[in-house]
Amino acid sequence: MLGLVLALGSTGCSSDAVCPAIGWNNTVEVDASGFGEAVFVQLCVDAGCSAAPGEEPTPSSDMGMPVQNEDGVFSLSMTAPEEATVRVYDAVGTLLHESEHDIAWTHSTEVCGGPSIAETITLTR
């Protein structure tokens, strides 16, 4: 993985820039407030799905596996998938809603790259 980060860190740098060997996290937020307060949101992309209700997040060797942060935003490491499946579950784990969404990203214009930010995916009943 370090080799990938080093390769990505140096890609796209001008001859005057020295890019650090670091990565970043692209993020996407899902607004499921239309389903109430006590819901659980799962995000699935080609690399896999975030934890389902009642599951503990498991570490993955795939950098693009979605991980939900404490604030409810999903981190996708340095990947920016074009599509996602979103599932909403109630407090007991019953599936309330499932839908496919295109993800619109705003990409960094920094010389050495940087995080991309997605428009919020807003779910409606």
C-alpha atoms as an extended CHARMM CRD file, in Angstrom:
* protein
*
       125  EXT
         1         1  MET       CA              0.0000000000        0.0000000000        0.0000000000  PROA      1               0.0000000000
         2         2  LEU       CA              2.8640000000        2.3810000000        0.7740000000  PROA      2               0.0000000000
         3         3  GLY       CA              4.1250000000        1.9530000000       -2.7860000000  PROA      3               0.0000000000
         4         4  LEU       CA              0.6860000000        2.9740000000       -4.0950000000  PROA      4               0.0000000000
         5         5  VAL       CA              0.5960000000        6.0110000000       -1.8350000000  PROA      5               0.0000000000
         6         6  LEU       CA              4.0950000000        7.0030000000       -2.9070000000  PROA      6               0.0000000000
         7         7  ALA       CA              3.1930000000        6.5770000000       -6.5640000000  PROA      7               0.0000000000
         8         8  LEU       CA             -0.0270000000        8.5450000000       -6.1750000000  PROA      8               0.0000000000
         9         9  GLY       CA              1.7260000000       11.2090000000       -4.1160000000  PROA      9               0.0000000000
        10        10  SER       CA              4.1860000000       11.9330000000       -6.8960000000  PROA      10              0.0000000000
        11        11  THR       CA              1.8100000000       11.6760000000       -9.8420000000  PROA      11              0.0000000000
        12        12  GLY       CA              0.7420000000       14.9740000000      -11.3220000000  PROA      12              0.0000000000
        13        13  CYS       CA              3.3760000000       17.0800000000       -9.5610000000  PROA      13              0.0000000000
        14        14  SER       CA              5.1060000000       19.7790000000      -11.5310000000  PROA      14              0.0000000000
        15        15  SER       CA              8.8910000000       19.7130000000      -11.7260000000  PROA      15              0.0000000000
        16        16  ASP       CA              9.0290000000       22.5370000000       -9.1290000000  PROA      16              0.0000000000
        17        17  ALA       CA              6.7670000000       20.8130000000       -6.6040000000  PROA      17              0.0000000000
        18        18  VAL       CA              7.8040000000       18.1700000000       -4.1130000000  PROA      18              0.0000000000
        19        19  CYS       CA              4.7960000000       16.0900000000       -3.2170000000  PROA      19              0.0000000000
        20        20  PRO       CA              4.6830000000       14.3820000000        0.1740000000  PROA      20              0.0000000000
        21        21  ALA       CA              4.1170000000       10.6490000000        0.3510000000  PROA      21              0.0000000000
        22        22  ILE       CA              0.7460000000       10.9490000000        2.0410000000  PROA      22              0.0000000000
        23        23  GLY       CA             -2.8190000000       10.1420000000        1.1320000000  PROA      23              0.0000000000
        24        24  TRP       CA             -6.2050000000       11.5760000000        1.8920000000  PROA      24              0.0000000000
        25        25  ASN       CA             -9.7980000000       10.5150000000        2.4490000000  PROA      25              0.0000000000
        26        26  ASN       CA            -12.5340000000       11.2860000000       -0.0380000000  PROA      26              0.0000000000
        27        27  THR       CA            -15.8680000000       11.6250000000        1.7260000000  PROA      27              0.0000000000
        28        28  VAL       CA            -19.5680000000       11.4420000000        0.9710000000  PROA      28              0.0000000000
        29        29  GLU       CA            -22.4520000000       12.2350000000        3.2940000000  PROA      29              0.0000000000
        30        30  VAL       CA            -25.8630000000       10.5620000000        3.1110000000  PROA      30              0.0000000000
        31        31  ASP       CA            -28.8340000000       12.5460000000        4.4190000000  PROA      31              0.0000000000
        32        32  ALA       CA            -31.4420000000       10.0120000000        5.5270000000  PROA      32              0.0000000000
        33        33  SER       CA            -33.2820000000       12.4210000000        7.8390000000  PROA      33              0.0000000000
        34        34  GLY       CA            -36.4790000000       11.8840000000        5.8350000000  PROA      34              0.0000000000
        35        35  PHE       CA            -36.6620000000        8.4310000000        7.4380000000  PROA      35              0.0000000000
        36        36  GLY       CA            -36.4610000000        9.7030000000       11.0270000000  PROA      36              0.0000000000
        37        37  GLU       CA            -33.7780000000        9.9510000000       13.6750000000  PROA      37              0.0000000000
        38        38  ALA       CA            -33.2180000000        6.3030000000       14.6320000000  PROA      38              0.0000000000
        39        39  VAL       CA            -32.0970000000        4.8800000000       11.2920000000  PROA      39              0.0000000000
        40        40  PHE       CA            -28.9280000000        3.1270000000       10.1990000000  PROA      40              0.0000000000
        41        41  VAL       CA            -27.3680000000        3.9560000000        6.8130000000  PROA      41              0.0000000000
        42        42  GLN       CA            -25.2000000000        1.5750000000        4.8160000000  PROA      42              0.0000000000
        43        43  LEU       CA            -23.1900000000        2.6310000000        1.7530000000  PROA      43              0.0000000000
        44        44  CYS       CA            -22.0940000000        0.1380000000       -0.9050000000  PROA      44              0.0000000000
        45        45  VAL       CA            -19.6620000000        0.7660000000       -3.7700000000  PROA      45              0.0000000000
        46        46  ASP       CA            -17.7680000000       -1.6140000000       -6.0760000000  PROA      46              0.0000000000
        47        47  ALA       CA            -15.1350000000       -2.2020000000       -3.3530000000  PROA      47              0.0000000000
        48        48  GLY       CA            -17.7790000000       -3.4080000000       -0.8770000000  PROA      48              0.0000000000
        49        49  CYS       CA            -20.2220000000       -2.1680000000        1.7500000000  PROA      49              0.0000000000
        50        50  SER       CA            -19.8810000000       -0.3570000000        5.0290000000  PROA      50              0.0000000000
        51        51  ALA       CA            -20.9570000000       -2.3110000000        8.1170000000  PROA      51              0.0000000000
        52        52  ALA       CA            -24.5790000000       -3.4840000000        8.2490000000  PROA      52              0.0000000000
        53        53  PRO       CA            -26.7760000000       -2.9370000000       11.3130000000  PROA      53              0.0000000000
        54        54  GLY       CA            -25.3710000000       -4.7810000000       14.3200000000  PROA      54              0.0000000000
        55        55  GLU       CA            -22.0260000000       -5.4720000000       12.6470000000  PROA      55              0.0000000000
        56        56  GLU       CA            -18.7410000000       -4.0480000000       13.8220000000  PROA      56              0.0000000000
        57        57  PRO       CA            -16.7840000000       -2.3610000000       11.0320000000  PROA      57              0.0000000000
        58        58  THR       CA            -14.0790000000       -4.7360000000        9.8620000000  PROA      58              0.0000000000
        59        59  PRO       CA            -10.7660000000       -3.5260000000        8.4990000000  PROA      59              0.0000000000
        60        60  SER       CA            -10.3110000000       -4.2070000000        4.8110000000  PROA      60              0.0000000000
        61        61  SER       CA             -7.2340000000       -4.3240000000        2.6520000000  PROA      61              0.0000000000
        62        62  ASP       CA             -9.2900000000       -2.6140000000       -0.0760000000  PROA      62              0.0000000000
        63        63  MET       CA             -8.7410000000        1.1310000000        0.2270000000  PROA      63              0.0000000000
        64        64  GLY       CA            -12.1210000000        1.9140000000       -1.3530000000  PROA      64              0.0000000000
        65        65  MET       CA            -14.2400000000        0.0770000000        1.2270000000  PROA      65              0.0000000000
        66        66  PRO       CA            -16.6170000000        2.6600000000        2.7680000000  PROA      66              0.0000000000
        67        67  VAL       CA            -16.1730000000        3.3360000000        6.4700000000  PROA      67              0.0000000000
        68        68  GLN       CA            -18.6740000000        5.4760000000        8.3600000000  PROA      68              0.0000000000
        69        69  ASN       CA            -17.0250000000        8.0640000000       10.6050000000  PROA      69              0.0000000000
        70        70  GLU       CA            -18.3450000000        9.1320000000       14.0190000000  PROA      70              0.0000000000
        71        71  ASP       CA            -20.1480000000       12.0760000000       12.4090000000  PROA      71              0.0000000000
        72        72  GLY       CA            -21.9830000000        9.8000000000        9.9580000000  PROA      72              0.0000000000
        73        73  VAL       CA            -19.9010000000       10.7500000000        6.9040000000  PROA      73              0.0000000000
        74        74  PHE       CA            -18.5070000000        7.9130000000        4.7990000000  PROA      74              0.0000000000
        75        75  SER       CA            -14.7950000000        7.8080000000        4.0600000000  PROA      75              0.0000000000
        76        76  LEU       CA            -13.6480000000        6.0970000000        0.8610000000  PROA      76              0.0000000000
        77        77  SER       CA             -9.8880000000        6.5120000000        1.2390000000  PROA      77              0.0000000000
        78        78  MET       CA             -8.5060000000        7.9340000000       -2.0160000000  PROA      78              0.0000000000
        79        79  THR       CA            -11.1860000000        6.4230000000       -4.2790000000  PROA      79              0.0000000000
        80        80  ALA       CA            -14.0180000000        8.3550000000       -5.9240000000  PROA      80              0.0000000000
        81        81  PRO       CA            -16.6060000000        5.8530000000       -7.1980000000  PROA      81              0.0000000000
        82        82  GLU       CA            -19.1700000000        7.1100000000       -9.6720000000  PROA      82              0.0000000000
        83        83  GLU       CA            -22.0820000000        5.1330000000       -8.2060000000  PROA      83              0.0000000000
        84        84  ALA       CA            -23.2640000000        3.8240000000       -4.8540000000  PROA      84              0.0000000000
        85        85  THR       CA            -26.1020000000        1.8340000000       -3.3670000000  PROA      85              0.0000000000
        86        86  VAL       CA            -27.5730000000        3.2750000000       -0.1710000000  PROA      86              0.0000000000
        87        87  ARG       CA            -29.5970000000        1.1980000000        2.2800000000  PROA      87              0.0000000000
        88        88  VAL       CA            -31.5720000000        2.5710000000        5.2250000000  PROA      88              0.0000000000
        89        89  TYR       CA            -32.5400000000        0.3080000000        8.1230000000  PROA      89              0.0000000000
        90        90  ASP       CA            -34.7820000000        0.9650000000       11.1180000000  PROA      90              0.0000000000
        91        91  ALA       CA            -33.6680000000        0.5180000000       14.7450000000  PROA      91              0.0000000000
        92        92  VAL       CA            -34.2770000000       -3.2560000000       14.6890000000  PROA      92              0.0000000000
        93        93  GLY       CA            -32.4530000000       -3.8000000000       11.3860000000  PROA      93              0.0000000000
        94        94  THR       CA            -35.4020000000       -3.9760000000        8.9850000000  PROA      94              0.0000000000
        95        95  LEU       CA            -34.5860000000       -2.6320000000        5.5130000000  PROA      95              0.0000000000
        96        96  LEU       CA            -36.6860000000        0.5070000000        4.9090000000  PROA      96              0.0000000000
        97        97  HSD       CA            -35.1660000000        1.8070000000        1.6900000000  PROA      97              0.0000000000
        98        98  GLU       CA            -32.6000000000        0.8630000000       -0.9570000000  PROA      98              0.0000000000
        99        99  SER       CA            -31.6170000000        3.0250000000       -3.9100000000  PROA      99              0.0000000000
       100       100  GLU       CA            -28.8570000000        3.5340000000       -6.4700000000  PROA      100             0.0000000000
       101       101  HSD       CA            -27.1810000000        6.9390000000       -6.7610000000  PROA      101             0.0000000000
       102       102  ASP       CA            -24.6650000000        8.6270000000       -9.0190000000  PROA      102             0.0000000000
       103       103  ILE       CA            -22.0190000000       10.4250000000       -6.9790000000  PROA      103             0.0000000000
       104       104  ALA       CA            -21.0280000000       13.9410000000       -8.0960000000  PROA      104             0.0000000000
       105       105  TRP       CA            -17.4690000000       14.7340000000       -6.9640000000  PROA      105             0.0000000000
       106       106  THR       CA            -15.5760000000       17.9960000000       -6.7010000000  PROA      106             0.0000000000
       107       107  HSD       CA            -11.9200000000       17.1010000000       -7.1590000000  PROA      107             0.0000000000
       108       108  SER       CA             -8.9700000000       18.9170000000       -5.6410000000  PROA      108             0.0000000000
       109       109  THR       CA             -7.0670000000       21.3420000000       -7.8400000000  PROA      109             0.0000000000
       110       110  GLU       CA             -3.9420000000       21.1780000000       -5.6520000000  PROA      110             0.0000000000
       111       111  VAL       CA             -0.6920000000       20.4750000000       -7.5170000000  PROA      111             0.0000000000
       112       112  CYS       CA             -0.1520000000       17.1810000000       -5.6910000000  PROA      112             0.0000000000
       113       113  GLY       CA             -3.8110000000       16.2210000000       -5.4700000000  PROA      113             0.0000000000
       114       114  GLY       CA             -5.9700000000       16.1650000000       -2.3880000000  PROA      114             0.0000000000
       115       115  PRO       CA             -9.3370000000       15.0550000000       -1.1130000000  PROA      115             0.0000000000
       116       116  SER       CA            -12.3740000000       15.0000000000       -3.3380000000  PROA      116             0.0000000000
       117       117  ILE       CA            -15.7040000000       15.9360000000       -1.8280000000  PROA      117             0.0000000000
       118       118  ALA       CA            -19.0130000000       14.5390000000       -2.9920000000  PROA      118             0.0000000000
       119       119  GLU       CA            -22.3480000000       16.2900000000       -3.0470000000  PROA      119             0.0000000000
       120       120  THR       CA            -24.5590000000       15.0350000000       -0.2310000000  PROA      120             0.0000000000
       121       121  ILE       CA            -26.7900000000       12.1390000000       -1.2380000000  PROA      121             0.0000000000
       122       122  THR       CA            -30.2510000000       13.1530000000        0.0170000000  PROA      122             0.0000000000
       123       123  LEU       CA            -32.7710000000       10.3590000000        0.3740000000  PROA      123             0.0000000000
       124       124  THR       CA            -36.5200000000       10.8730000000        0.1820000000  PROA      124             0.0000000000
       125       125  ARG       CA            -39.3390000000        8.5250000000        1.0420000000  PROA      125             0.0000000000
